[in-house]
């Protein structure tokens, strides 16, 4: 005879099994496929953007589809680049759930490159985002430190192989649905290491591995990216 205790035990067992299954599934290697482009257009102005297709797994389980583009401005006699841009993000649910969340995003960015010695190339990127979700408005601050080191050449000339590293931290700002005391300031951290190859002066490819840590989960992603930089016209 099925007793109440057995029913309760069965429900607890199934609940625990589902939680374990979710943890195992989240530990699967994810994948990000990305295209980045940059194109000077006139004087100190230009355009830049990126297209990213992110999966919870290697393929098929959509995490995010991100479309982003902006107008850039580089002041004369400086190397710093400012960007004002817009992004549209479709976020999918983990697993078999097909529910999606849509976000419109405005962002402001400053990119400051530095060179240390003959081979170490650094880039500091500061970004401020205004995020318009279906039922909420948020802001977020991001800082990314990129490090690229050519291996077989001193510069990024054709056929150069290079080491690519970055670490980006995200800090939450204003959240319309939360009070200031409830806001979680740490949003996430991303650490990436990879290898790149310079096809020509306009085109590079990278293959790497990224660890992303949030308040809710930690996940690893395989990343493949194509980088196109149109040379400035004389």
RALINQUI-V389320 format. One record per pair of residues at least 12 apart in sequence whose C-alpha atoms are under 8 Angstrom apart, sorted by sequence separation. I is the first residue (numbers start at 0). GAP is how many residues later the second one is. If there is no record, write none. Layout:
# RALINQUI-V389320
i = [I I]
gap = [GAP GAP]
This chain:
# RALINQUI-V389320
i = [35 36 51 52 70 71 89 110 111 127 128 149 150 171 172 193 194 208 209 35 36 51 52 69 70 88 89 110 111 127 148 149 171 193 194 208 209 35 50 51 69 70 87 88 110 126 127 147 148 170 171 193 207 208 34 35 50 51 69 87 88 109 110 125 126 147 148 170 171 192 193 206 207 33 34 49 50 68 69 87 88 108 109 125 126 147 169 170 191 192 206 207 33 34 49 50 67 68 86 87 108 109 124 125 146 147 169 170 191 192 205 206 33 48 49 67 68 85 86 108 124 125 145 146 168 169 191 205 206 32 33 48 49 67 85 86 107 108 123 124 145 146 168 169 190 191 204 205 31 32 48 66 67 85 86 106 107 123 124 145 168 189 190 204 205 31 32 47 48 65 66 84 85 106 107 122 123 144 145 167 168 189 190 204 31 46 47 65 66 83 84 106 122 123 143 144 166 167 189 203 204 30 31 46 47 65 83 84 105 106 121 122 143 144 166 167 188 189 202 203 29 30 46 47 64 65 82 83 104 105 121 122 143 165 166 187 188 202 203 29 30 45 46 63 64 82 83 104 105 121 142 143 165 166 187 188 201 202 29 30 44 45 63 64 81 82 104 120 121 141 142 164 165 187 201 202 28 29 30 44 45 63 81 82 103 104 119 120 141 142 164 165 186 187 201 27 28 29 30 44 62 63 81 102 103 119 120 141 163 164 186 200 201 27 28 43 44 61 62 80 81 102 103 119 140 141 163 164 185 201 25 43 61 62 79 80 102 118 119 139 140 162 163 200 43 60 61 62 79 80 101 102 118 139 140 162 163 43 61 79 100 101 139 140 162 163 60 78 79 100 138 139 161 162 60 78 137 138 139 160 161 60 118 137 138 160 161 117 118 137 138 160 136 137 159 160 55 136 137 158 159 55 135 136 158 159 135 136 157 158 135 156 157 158 155 157 156 157 156 155 24 57 29 31 33 35 28 29 30 31 32 33 34 35 36 37 38 39 26 27 28 29 30 31 32 33 34 35 36 37 38 39 40 26 27 28 29 30 31 32 33 34 35 36 37 38 39 25 26 28 30 34 36 38 39]
gap = [12 12 12 12 12 12 12 12 12 12 12 12 12 12 12 12 12 12 12 13 13 13 13 13 13 13 13 13 13 13 13 13 13 13 13 13 13 14 14 14 14 14 14 14 14 14 14 14 14 14 14 14 14 14 15 15 15 15 15 15 15 15 15 15 15 15 15 15 15 15 15 15 15 16 16 16 16 16 16 16 16 16 16 16 16 16 16 16 16 16 16 16 17 17 17 17 17 17 17 17 17 17 17 17 17 17 17 17 17 17 17 17 18 18 18 18 18 18 18 18 18 18 18 18 18 18 18 18 18 19 19 19 19 19 19 19 19 19 19 19 19 19 19 19 19 19 19 19 20 20 20 20 20 20 20 20 20 20 20 20 20 20 20 20 20 21 21 21 21 21 21 21 21 21 21 21 21 21 21 21 21 21 21 21 22 22 22 22 22 22 22 22 22 22 22 22 22 22 22 22 22 23 23 23 23 23 23 23 23 23 23 23 23 23 23 23 23 23 23 23 24 24 24 24 24 24 24 24 24 24 24 24 24 24 24 24 24 24 24 25 25 25 25 25 25 25 25 25 25 25 25 25 25 25 25 25 25 25 26 26 26 26 26 26 26 26 26 26 26 26 26 26 26 26 26 26 27 27 27 27 27 27 27 27 27 27 27 27 27 27 27 27 27 27 27 28 28 28 28 28 28 28 28 28 28 28 28 28 28 28 28 28 28 29 29 29 29 29 29 29 29 29 29 29 29 29 29 29 29 29 30 30 30 30 30 30 30 30 30 30 30 30 30 30 31 31 31 31 31 31 31 31 31 31 31 31 31 32 32 32 32 32 32 32 32 32 33 33 33 33 33 33 33 33 34 34 34 34 34 34 34 35 35 35 35 35 35 36 36 36 36 36 37 37 37 37 38 38 38 38 38 39 39 39 39 39 40 40 40 40 41 41 41 41 42 42 43 43 44 45 70 164 189 189 189 189 190 190 190 190 190 190 190 190 190 190 190 190 191 191 191 191 191 191 191 191 191 191 191 191 191 191 191 192 192 192 192 192 192 192 192 192 192 192 192 192 192 193 193 193 193 193 193 193 193]
